[in-house]
Amino acid sequence: MLCNGSLGESVTTITHDGYVAAVELDEGAGVLHGRVVNSRAVLTFEGASVEQLKQAFADTIADYEEWCRERGVEPGRPYSGTLSLRLSPDLHRRIAEAAAREGESINTFVTEALERVA
């Protein structure tokens, strides 16, 4: 579990049907809050137990997908596969040189490096 910096609150992630949600524990209120992080729609849910939270997550996704079907739209996921980065010129140069030494494009080199750590 990852601490989000606030005393008494914890953050972790859970998945359901390809969706990822950040979950925070509000110890004071005794409630788990979830927020889907890989959807363009704002999708939130909560539960008093892990079991209730997981069911609320599944219900939220089912409701969202039904809402999309009724309107004839695809459920939106925000990742296009394109990522822009701001680097220092020195780091950019070092990455380009390392990619060249490997005989790869910068894109391939960076993608492979990110795959190893993700």
SVG drawing of the C-alpha trace seen along z (x, -y; Angstrom):
<svg xmlns="http://www.w3.org/2000/svg" viewBox="-30 -21 58 30">
<polyline fill="none" stroke="black" stroke-width="0.4" points="0.0,0.0 1.3,-3.5 0.9,-6.3 -0.4,-9.5 1.2,-11.7 -1.9,-12.3 -1.8,-10.7 -4.4,-8.0 -5.0,-7.6 -3.6,-4.9 -3.6,-4.5 -3.4,-1.4 -4.8,-0.3 -7.2,2.5 -8.3,3.7 -11.5,4.9 -12.1,5.9 -9.1,3.8 -10.0,0.7 -7.6,-0.5 -8.8,-2.3 -6.9,-4.2 -8.3,-3.3 -8.0,-5.4 -8.8,-4.3 -10.4,-7.0 -9.7,-5.4 -11.6,-8.1 -14.8,-7.5 -14.1,-3.7 -14.8,-3.9 -12.8,-2.9 -13.1,-5.3 -12.2,-4.3 -11.6,-6.4 -11.1,-4.8 -7.8,-6.3 -7.9,-4.9 -11.2,-6.3 -12.0,-9.7 -15.2,-9.6 -15.2,-10.4 -16.0,-7.1 -16.0,-6.8 -17.3,-4.2 -17.0,-3.3 -17.5,-0.6 -17.2,0.2 -15.2,3.4 -12.9,4.7 -15.7,7.0 -18.2,4.1 -15.6,1.9 -14.9,4.6 -18.6,5.1 -19.1,1.3 -16.2,1.1 -17.7,3.9 -21.2,2.3 -19.7,-1.1 -18.0,0.4 -21.1,2.3 -23.2,-0.9 -20.7,-2.9 -20.5,-0.3 -24.3,-0.1 -24.5,-3.9 -22.1,-3.9 -24.0,-1.1 -27.3,-3.0 -25.6,-6.0 -23.7,-4.1 -20.3,-5.2 -17.2,-3.3 -16.2,-3.4 -13.3,-5.9 -9.9,-4.9 -7.5,-7.8 -4.2,-6.2 -3.4,-6.7 0.0,-5.2 1.7,-8.5 3.7,-10.0 5.5,-13.4 8.4,-14.0 10.4,-17.1 14.0,-16.2 17.2,-18.2 19.2,-18.5 22.0,-16.5 19.7,-13.6 18.2,-13.7 21.7,-13.4 22.7,-10.6 19.6,-8.6 20.2,-9.2 23.8,-8.0 22.8,-4.9 20.1,-4.0 22.6,-4.4 25.1,-2.1 22.3,0.5 21.4,0.0 17.9,-1.1 15.7,-4.2 15.2,-6.4 11.6,-5.3 12.4,-1.6 15.2,-2.2 13.0,-4.2 10.0,-1.9 12.1,1.1 13.6,-0.7 10.1,-1.6 8.8,1.9 11.6,3.2 10.5,0.9 6.7,0.8"/>
</svg>
